[in-house]
Amino acid sequence: MPSAISTGKERITKFTNCRLVKGDELVEQDLWVSSATGKIVRSQEVFYGKHAVPDATINLGGRIIAPGLIDVQLNGAFGFNFSSIPEDPSSYGKTLKQVNKLLVQTGVTSYLPTLTSNLQEVYHQALPHLGPSGALRLSEDGAESLGAHCEGPFLSPSKNGIHPAEVLVPATNGFSDLEAMYGACNINPTLDPLSGHVLAPKIKKITAAPEIAAMTATIPEITSRGIVYSIGHTEASYEEASAAVAAGATMITHLFNAMRPLHHRNPGVFGVLGIAESLPRPYFGIIADGIHLHPTSIKIAFNAHPEGFILVTDAMHLVGLEDGVYEWGNGERIVKVGSKLLLEGTEKIAGSSITLIECVSNFLNFSGATIPQALKAVTATPAAMLGLTGVKGSLESDADADLVVLEEEVDESGKRNLRIDQVWKFGSKMFDRSE
């Protein structure tokens, strides 16, 4: 991954009197970051080897520092739907930049912008804007994309959720159908004409139903390009889901939702969390908004495979907006009441409008997990799923200096809440609740 560049003066910041999230523990330890390199500093090496001292020391009064949060399923925010091309297509990129600056204030420093099932031209117009950050990564740009997530249109028509059934298609001809749908330049590595470097595909993750047409046979071609294949919106049986894992599927999109339910004679997709040791158990996304899943279902999933547990928002563009009725598409509308979104006139869930830190707090209360365990589900575990261990989701030396400063609050009923006090991106402060 390219180095971050700050447009400001080189500055080393030292955080002291703080607790760092490291693995499953909170460790009392100082942390040094550099706004010039955008990395976490090897403090002993800098102090004794280079005789450098921090430009600023921040006493956090015992608060928690965690890596910046990573949301691997975000459909939009603050009124901007990633899957909707505006009347003036040239404004798409400008609006996206505004959303990134707002999104970082929620604690999300990296994410996968998600495109739901749509027509070919939408993917071709949107994906060029949603790929991984280029060589110049500026802290002041806010949250950064780690690559796009295409959720569809290769889904099961019977498990489409709010994805329009009329745009769903089977990958009858395998990978060539994916190239035609998403654009060959978006799903394949490309050559940067200026640097000569090979650039990763714009797409980082694809959600598809493995039992439809030639999809399972196509999984190796997808993963060979560094793209994560995620099982989702599917009628797959346990056997079909297991075959997908054997072919290279490493993720499950919003476990339990939009898939065949757990059955005692055929556990379906959920069954691969207890898969034989000859196959790796996949990571899986969980929407902990208190609406998509019962708290006990979340606890069962976590206990089945804690190392694969990833909290996601599946948030729609309505997150950050007032309650009300909003246009969706094809003449349909979405009703927003708090974090609950329903397709108007139905009880069909239309994504969520919750923030990722709220999901973490909910999980703490639903499961009794520790703070490090809950934060791992939005930091180290999604980073590992994306192949970014040691770069994102970590407070170890040389990792990207994406940080959140947190305060735990407990109300009179004993309910726990994690409040974001500060957000740092590449070693520069982007948000401070007290300012």
N, C-alpha and C positions, 0 to 999 in steps of 0.2 A: 504494500500500500504506500502511496506517495507521502512525503513529509508534509506536515502542515506548515503554513507560512503565516506569520503575523505581520500586519502592516505597521504595528507600533514598535516601540523600543523594546529590546531584549530585556526580559524581566524574570527573575527567579522569585517565586513565592514559596514561603515555608508555612505549612499549617501545623500548629502545635496544640496540645491539650485536646486531642481528638481521638476518636475510635475508628479504625479502618476496617472495612468489610474485606476480609481475606479468607477465602474458602468458607467454612461453616463457623467462623469465629469473628468476633469483634476484637481487634488488636489495638492496644494503646501504643501508638507510634506516630512520630512526625512524618509528614509527607512533603516533598519538594517537587515543584512543577516549573517548567520553563515555557514562557509564552513565545520564545523564539523558535524552539524546536517543536513545540506542541506536545512534548513528551513528559512523562514522569521521570524525575532526575535521580541518578545514583548519587545520593547526597554525600556519602562518605568519600566517594571518588572525587566529586566536585570540590568538597571542602578541603580535604587533605592533599589531593593531587593538583588541583588548579588554584587552591587558596581563594576560592570564591565564596562569598557569603550571600545570603538572600537579600534581595532588594526590599522585600516586605515580609513581615512575620504576622500571621493571623492566629490569634488565640480563639479557638472555637468553643471554649467552655464545656468540653466534654461531648459535644455533638458528634454525630456520625458522618463519616465520609464514605460514600459508595461510588463505584464507577457510574458514569452516565448511563441512563436507562436506554434499552434497545427494544423497540416495538417492531416485531416482524410481520405484523398485519394491521396496517392502517390505511383505510380507504379514503381519507380526507380529513380536513379539520378547518375550523374557523370559516365555514361557509364555502370552502373550495373542495370540490369532488374531483379526485384525480382522474376519474373515468369520464368526466364531462368536458368536452372541448368547447370553449367559449366561442361566441359569434366572431370575435376577433382572435383567431388562433395564436397570433403573435403575443397576446397577453398571457398565455398559459405559463410561460417561464417566469414572467415578472410576478404573477400572483403566487406561484410556487415559492419563490424567494421570500415573499412576505409571510407565507405560512411557516416556512422554516424558522424564521426569526421569532414567531409567536410560539411555535412548538417547543423550542428549546427551553422556554420559560416553564414548561410543565415537567421538566426533568428529562425529557427524551432528547438525547444528543445524537442518536443514530436510529435509522428506521428503514423499513422496506415499504415504499409507497406501493399500495396495492390497487391493481386494476381489476375490476370485476368483469364478468362475462359481457362481451360487447362485440360490435361489428369490427371487421378487419381495419377499417380506416381509423378507428379510435386508437387502436394499438399503435398503428404506424405514426400517428401524430403525437401521441403522448409519450411513448417509450423513449424517444431521443432526449427528453427532458429529465427522465427518472432514473437514469443509470447511475453507477457509482461515481462518487466525486472524482474529478480529474486531478491533474498534477498540482493545481493550486487550490488548497483547502484553507479557507479563511475562517477564523473563529467567529468573526462578526457576521458570517453568513447564517449562523444558527445551526439547527439540526441538519445533519447530512444524510443523504441517501447512501445505503450500502448496496443498492441495486433494486430493481423493480420486482414486485411479486405479481405474477399473473394468475389470478384465481379464476380459472375458466379460459375459454368457453368449452373446454373438453370435459364436461361434467355429466353426471347422470340426470336425465330429465325428471326422474321421480324424486330426486334429492336436490333440486335446484335452489330451494330457499326463495330469496327474492331475486335471484338471477333470472332474467327473462328467458323463458323456455324457447322462444323463437330464435334466439341467437346461439343456442347450444349446438355444437357439431361434434361428430365422432372423428377421431384421427385415423381414418380408414387406411390412408397411405403412409402412416407413420410420421417420421420426423419432417418430411417434406410438407405435410399439412401444417405443422407448427411453424415452419419457416414462412409459409404463405400467410398464415394468420397474424403472426407477430412481426414479421419482417425479418429476412435473413440477416440483415445488419444489426438487429437487436438481440438475436438469440445466439449468434456466433461471435467469437473473438474477432476483433478488427485491428488493423495496423494504423497507428497514429502517423500520418504523413510528415509531421514536424519532428517528432522524436525518434521515429522508427520503432517505438516500443509496441508490443502487442497489448491491446486493451481488452479487458474482460467484457463479456456480453453486457448489454444494458439490463438484461433479466438475471436476477439472482435466484429466484424461486418460482416454481410452477406448481399450482394445485390442479390436479386432474383425477378423474375416476379411473382407476387402473383396469376395471373390468370392461370398459367400453372400447370396442374395436381393437386397434393394434397398440393401445397405449402401454401395456406392460412390456411388450417387446421393444418399445421406443425408449424406455427409461434409461438404458445404458448410453444411448446417444445424447440424452439430455444431461446426465451427470458427468459425462466425459468433457463437457464444456464448462465445468465448474458451477453448474446450476443445480440447486437442490430440488429434488422431486418430492412433493408432498401429497399424500393420499387425502382426498377430501371430496365432499359432495358426491357420495358414492353409495352404491348398493352392494359393495364388495363383501363377499363371505370371508370367513377367517382364512380359507385356503387361497382365495384370490388376493387378499391383503398380504398374506405371507409370501406369495409369489412376487408381489411388487417389491417387498423388502429384499427378497433374494436377488431381484434385478437391480437394486440400488436405491430404492426409496428410503429416505432417512428422516422423514418428517410426516406428521399427521396434522392436517389443518382443523382447527377448533374441534378437538376430540368430543365425541358424543353428538355434536350438532351436525345436521345434514348428513347422517349416515345411518346404516342399519343398526338398530339398537342391540345391545348385549342380550344374547339368548343363551340359556344354559346348555343347549346342544350345539349351538354355533355362536361363539362369542364375537364374530364379526371383526371389524377393524380393531376394537378394543383388545381383542385376544392377542395381537402381536406385541403388546406390552409384556406379555408373559411368554414370549416366543422361545423356542429351543436355543440352547447356547451356541448352536452352529450358525445362527444368524444374529446380527446385532439388533438390539431393540431400538426402535426409532424414537426421535424426539417428538413431542406433541404440544400443540397449543391449547391453552385453556382460557376461556373468557370468564373472569371472576367478577362479573358485574351484579351477581345476585339474581339475574333474570334468565340468562341462557342455561345455567346449570344450577342444580340443587347443591348447597354447600357440601353435603355428604358425598355426592358424585365427585366433586373436586378433591376431597380428601382421599377417596378411594383411588383416584387416578394418581395422585401424588405418591401415595404409599406403594402403588404398584411399580412405579419407576421414577423415583425422585430425581435421578440424574438426567432424565429426559424432559422434565417438567418445565414448560415455558409459558409465562403469562403473556397474553396478548389483549389488545383492546377490541380489535375488529371494529374500531370506531369509524363512524361515518362523518361526512363533512359537517354534520350538525353539532359535533362536539365544540364547545365554546360559544354556542349560540343560545338564545332564549328559547323557552318552551313555546310550542306552537305547531302549526301545520305547514309543511314544506313540500314543494314540488319535487318529484322523484324522476319520473320518466314514463313515457307511453301513457300519459294522462293520469298516472297514479301519484298518490301523495303519501308522505310519511308524517305520522303524528309523534311529536317529541314531548314526553313528560319526564322531566329529570333525565336520568340516564337511560330510560326506556324508550325504544323506538319501535313503532308498529306500523305496518302497511295499513293505511286508512281503510276502515270498514272491515278489518280482519283482526285476528289474533296472531298474525304471522310476524315474528320478530324480524326487524329490518336493521340488523347490525346493532351497534351500541353507540352511546355518546359519553363514554366514561374515559377518564385519563388513566394512564398506566400506573401512576403512583396510587390512585384510588383502588386499582385492582390489587396492588401489593397489600394495601391496608385491609382490604376485604379478605384476602387469602390468610393474612395473619389471624383475623378473627374467626374465619371459617375452620381453620385447620389446627390452630395452636402451634404452628411452625415458629421457629425462631426468626428474628429479623434477618440474620445472614442467609438463612434458607430461603426466605421470601424474596430477598433482593437478588439472590443468585438466579432466580427464575426470570429476571429481566436484565441480567448483566452477563455473568460468565456462561450460563447455559445457552442463551441465544447466540453468543459469540462463538461458542464451540460448534453449534449447529451450522453456522455460516463459515466455519473454517478460519475464524479470526481470533483464536485463543492467543493471549499475550499481546494483542494489538488493541482490541476492544474488550469491554467488560472486565477489566483487571486494574488493580492498583499496584502492580509490580513495576519495577524499574523498566523504562523504555516503552511501556505501553502508552497509547495516546492519553493525554491528560484531560480526559472528559470526566467530570466529577459532579456529584450532587452532594450538598451538605444538608443533612436531615435532622429533624428533631422529632422524638417520639412523644406523642400526647396520649393520655389515657383519661377518658371521661368518667363521670360518676358511676356509670353502669359497668365500667371495666372495658369498654370498647377501645381498641387501640387504633391510632391513626399516625401515619408518617407524614410529616409536613416538610415540604421542600423550602429551605431557607435561602440557598444559593445554588446556582448552576454555573459550572466552568466548562468552557469548550477550548480544547487545545491550550490549556494553561492560562486562559484569559476569562475573567468573570463576565458572564452574560446576563445574569439575573441575581438580584439581591432583594429579598422580601422587605428588608428594613430600609431600603432606599426609595 
